[in-house]
Amino acid sequence: GMAFALHGASVVFTDLPALAPHLEHNVARNLGDAATPMNGHKYPWSVVAYDWTDAVPRRLREQRFDVVLATDCVYHAHLVEPLLAALRAVATAPATLVVLVYERRDADVVAAFEAGLKRSFRVKRPLSATRLRHILGDDLLVRAHPASSAVEDDPAPDDRRRRRHTKKKEAPPSRVAAADEDVDWLTILECRRRKHDIAAPPAAVSSDDAGSSSSSS
């Protein structure tokens, strides 16, 4: 969310009511606030307390968002339906882009969430496994194999080039298996609401947030 704000978007951050004050404090430390602009620049942001099991706050109902970003929000079975309902509540138009990034902790929870997601949203993976590995590099191998990665010495730059060259040619089975595992824990999705799933027209844009906007959970 803060990255969106730094690029000029008006951002609404959300978290549980008990955590909202901490979130507001952390965002203010990074982006500044109305009283103390960061580096002389005022970034348009706000925080809304939102428990998915409660009614959708008016501030969110009245805002039409261009982008909804939810990170690491899929974890408990009893929150799958409330999370899906929350996503539908803020993605009120097919044009709204919903970006989801989450760790696959529990296979049953993830399966239930993704099945429900596909009923209301068109879903695609914006990054192939190959592209994701290229972006994250060794972080994926460290995450998937912490023990083996910890004991291996960091190779010199020339060794890295030789290893990559060799891997492309030979693709050893052990490396292929590791590569399959390294992306199993992380999911990145781009979603847009299905037209037939939208029962009501999009809410009007509020007068104080008429520009590009983003909701971040």
N, C-alpha and C positions, 0 to 999 in steps of 0.2 A: 503493500500500500504506500509506503513512504517513497518508493521508487517512482510510482505513478505521480505522487505529489511533486516530486522534484522535476518531473517533466511537464508540469503545468496543469495536471488534472485536479479537479475538486474531489477530494477523497473523504468518504465517511467510513471510519473504522468502527467495528463492532466487537463486543465481547460480553461475557456474563456481567450482570450488575456488580457483583463483588470485585471483578477485575477491571471494570471500566476506568476507575480512577487511576490505577496503575498504568493502564494503556495510555491514557491521556497524558500522564506525566512523562512516559517514555517517548511518546511522539513529540511532545513539546521540547524535550531535550534535543531531539534530532532535527526538528523542523522549525522550532520556535513557535510562538503564538502571537495573538494580536498585540499583546503588550510588549513582547520581546521578539521581534522579527529575527530570523536567522540570516546572518550576513547581509542585513539590510533588506531582505526579501521576505514578503509575507506569503506563505504557502496556504492555500485554502483547504483546510481540513477540519474535521469535527469527529467527535466520538459519540456513539449511541449505544447505550446499554441494551443488550438483546439476549434473552434466554429463548432458545428455539421452542421450548415447550409452552411459552406464553404467547399472548397476542402480539402480532407484528407492530412495533412502535410506529406511531403516526409519521414520524420523520422519515421512516423508510417507505411507508405506504405512499407518501406524497411525492417521492423522488423517482424519476425515471433514470435508471443507470445505464450507461454505455457498457461498462465492464463490471463484472462481479468476480472478485478473487477470493477463493477459499483455500486456505492452506492447512494441512494436517487436521482436518475436521472429521475424518471417518475413523471412529475407534470403538464406540459402544453400540451394541445391538439395539438398545432401547432408544437411541438417538437417531437411528437411520431415518425413520419416517418424519420426525421433527425437522431434521436437516433438509430432507427433500422438500418438505412444505415451505421451509424458509427460503430455499433457492427459487421455488416457484413464485413466492411472494415478492421477491426483489427482481426477478427476471420476468418482467411483465410484457415483453415484446420479443418477437423473433430476432430482432436486430441486436438485442443485448447479448454480449459475449460473456459466458461463464467459464472461468478458468479454474480448474481444480487440480491441486497438487497434494497428494497424500501418500503416506506409507501404508503398505499392505500388511497390517499387523495380524488380522484375524480373517482367514479365508471366507468364513461364512458371513461375517459382517460386510466384507467388501463385496461379495457376490450379491447379497441382498440390496446393498446400496446401488450397485451398478445396474441391477435389474430394474429397480425403481427409477433410476436416473434415465434409462433409455426409454421408458414409457412416456416421459414428459419432455425429453430433450433429444436433439440430434447430437450424437457424440462422436468425436474423432480424436485420435492421438496426433498432436502436431509434430512430434519428434519420433523418428524411428529409433530403434534400439541402438543402431550404429551411431546415429547423430548424437544421441544422449550420452553414449560412452565418450564420444569425441569432446563434448562440452565439459563433462565432469571428470574425465580422465581417471587418474589413480584413486580419486575419492570413492569411486564405485567399488573398486577392488578392495580398498581398505574397509569399506562398509560391509561387503559381503564376506570377506575373509580376514578379519582383524588379526587373528593369531599368526597366520602365515605371512601377512604383510608386515607385521611388527618385527619379525626376525630377519627379514631380507634386507640386505644393505641397499642403500639408494645407489643405483648405477650412475656412472658418469654419463654426460650427454652423448658421447659417441656410442656407448653401450646401449643407450635407449634407442638410438637410431637403428643400430644393428638388430636389436630385438624386435622392433616394430617391423623392420623389413623382413626378418625371418618369419614373424608371425603371419604376415600377409601371404607369404609363399606356402608355408607348411601348415598353418592353422592347427597346432597340436591339439589333440582331443581334450587334454586337461584345461587348456586355455579356453577352448570353446565352451566347455561346461561351466567354467568360472564366469565367462561372459554372459551365458544364459542366466546364471544366478544373480549377477550383479544388477540386473534391471528388474528382477522380480519384486523387489521390495518397494519400488517407487513407481507411482502412476501420475502422469500429467495428461489432463484431458481439456479439450476445448468443446464447449457445449452451447447450443442455441435452442431456445424453446420451440417445441413443435406447435405449429399454428393451431391444429385441432385441439390442443391441450389448453389453450388460452380461452377462458370463459368470458372475460370482460376486457374491454379496451384498455390500453395502457393509461396509467395515471398521468395527469398533467405535470409538467416540470414546475417545481416550486420556483418562485421569483428570485430567491437568493442563490440558486444553483443552476442557472440556465446553461452553463458551459459543459464541457466534457467532465464526466463524473465517474467515480469508481467506488464500489463498496468493497471493503476488505474485512474478512473474518479471520 
